[in-house]
Amino acid sequence: GGDLYDYFFLDDVNFLFVIGDVSDKGVAAALFMVRGRTLVRSLGPSASDPASLLKAINLSLCDDNPSCMFVTLACAILSIDRGEMILASGGHEHPLLLSEDGGVEAVKIEGGPALGLIPDAEFDNVHLKLQPHQSIVFYTDGIPEACNRAEQRFGEGRLAEALRLQAGREPVEVVNGLLHSLREFVDG
């Protein structure tokens, strides 16, 4: 109930997307997730960049948060005509860059803390230019933490290997291939 993602165009060429994971489980996490997603939708169109959007969302989530819930959140704005991306993170997993040749590397974002806890937290932007046939993969901890029947975790290594198998493919194929590898590993 606490994972979230959203995406929308800010204008004809700039595409904003977020992915996040709320602390805790159940109804409280789902409600906090809805609050976070609503803030993305209401504040996103006027944000100048992802770091300033995270800062505004964080400030709002810190207000009236007696249970100290928080959300990790990665945010990016992609200029679809130039392939240029600006990213920021509040405690979320580093996205993975998948190259056409099968290389997988984490995009290091010196992010701030999870949102909802520290009102004056700062967040940094990272600039990235996607090359033809590259994919950038955002995910929550549910993928590397997925367990099989032997209680082994899927882990970062299997995640990278599952992505390598999808190198050079279209984004929908990358996602479907990753999900196939994950389902095969978990085995019910």
N, C-alpha and C positions, 0 to 999 in steps of 0.2 A: 503493500500500500504506500510505500514511501519513495519509490523510484519515480523520476519524472524526466520528461524531455519535451521540448517544444521547438518550433521553428516557424519562421514567417519572413516575408520580404519586408524590408524597411522602405524600399523604393524599387525602381526597375532593375537595379543591378546588385544591391546589397541585401544579403540574406543572413538573418540572425538565427542562431540556434543555441540551445542550452541542453545540458544533461545534468541530472543531480540525483542525490541519494540522501533521504532524510534519516536522521537518527531514530532509533526505536522502530517499533512495528505497530500494526493495528490502526484503530480509528484515529488516535492522536497523530500518528505519523501521516496518515492520509490527509487529515485536515491541514497539517503544517505544509504538506506538499502542495495542496490546492492554494494555500496562501502564497507560497513561493511562486507557483506558476502564474497566479493572478498578477503578482508584482512584475514578473517578466513581461507579461502582456501589456500592462499599463505603463511601465517605465521604459521598456525596450525601445519604442519608437522615438523617444526623445533623447536617448543616451548617445553621447558622442563616441563612445568606444566601450568594449566589454568591461574593462577595469572600472570605469565610472558607473556602469550599470550594476556590477557586483557591489560596489560601494553603496549605492542607493538602496539596493535590495537588502543588503546587510543591515543598514541603519534602520530600515523599516521592520525587519524581522527581530531586531534586538529590542524594539519597543514592545512592551507588553508580552514578554516571554518568560513568565515565572517558572516554567518547567525546564528552562534551559535547553530546549530542543534546538537542533541545528541541521543544516543541510550543506553537503558538499555540492559545489556547483561549478561546472565548466561552461564557459560562454565563448562564442566566436561569432565574428561577422566576416562573411566571405563575400568578396567582390567577384561575382561570377564572370564578369567580362575580362578580368585580369588574372584571376586565380590567386589573388592576394587575400590573406586571411590575417585577422587580428584576434588573438586568443587571450583569455585570462582565466584564472582558476582560483576558487576558494576551497582549498583542501581536497579537491577531487583527483582521481587517478589521472596520470599523464596520458593524453591521447597518443595513439601509435600511428606513425607514418609508414605506409606500405608502398614501397617502390615497385616499379615495373619488373625489376630483376629479382624480386623476392626479398629484398632487404626490409627489415622491420626495425624501426628505432623509435624510442619514446621522444616525444616533443617535450623538452624540459621547460616547464613554466614555473618560474619562481612565484608561486601563488601566495595568496594570503591564507588566513585560517578559514575554516568552515564558517558559513554565514549564520548569524543569529546569536552570536555569543559576545563578540567584542565590537562595540559601537564605532570605535575609531580605527578599525582595521583598514589597512591599505592593500591594494591589489595592483599588480603590474601587467602590462600588455606585452605580448610577444608577437612579432610580425613574422609571417611565413608566406612564402610563394610556392604554391603547389605546381609541380611540373606535370606535363601530360602523362596520363596513365598512373598517376599517384593517387592513393586514397588516404584519407585521414580517418582513423577509427576512434570514436569516443565510446566509452562503455562504463558501466558501474561495476562495483566489486562483486556483484553476483556472478559474473563470468569466471574470474579466476578462483572464486571461492566455491564454485559448484563442486559437489562431491559425487564420486561413484559409489558402488555398493561396498567397496573395500575401504570407504572413508578417505580416499585419496582426493586431493583437490586438483581441479583442472589446472590451476596455476598460470603464472605468466609465461613460462616456457611453452606449454601447450597452446596458449593463446597465440603467441608469436608464430609457432609452427602452423597452426590452423590458418593464420593469415597468409603465411608464405605460400601455401597451396593455392591461394586466390590471387596471386600477383598478376597484375595486368588486366584483371577482369573488371567488368562494370560494377559499380557500387552495390547494386542489388545482389549480384552474384557473390560479392565479398561477404555481405551479411548472411546470405543463405548458406554459403559454405562454412562460415564460422558457426552458425547455429547447428548445421549438420554435424560438425566435429564435436560440438558440445553435447548434443543429444546422444551421439554414439558413445561418448565417454561416460556420461551419466548413466546410460542404459536403464532408463525407467526410474 
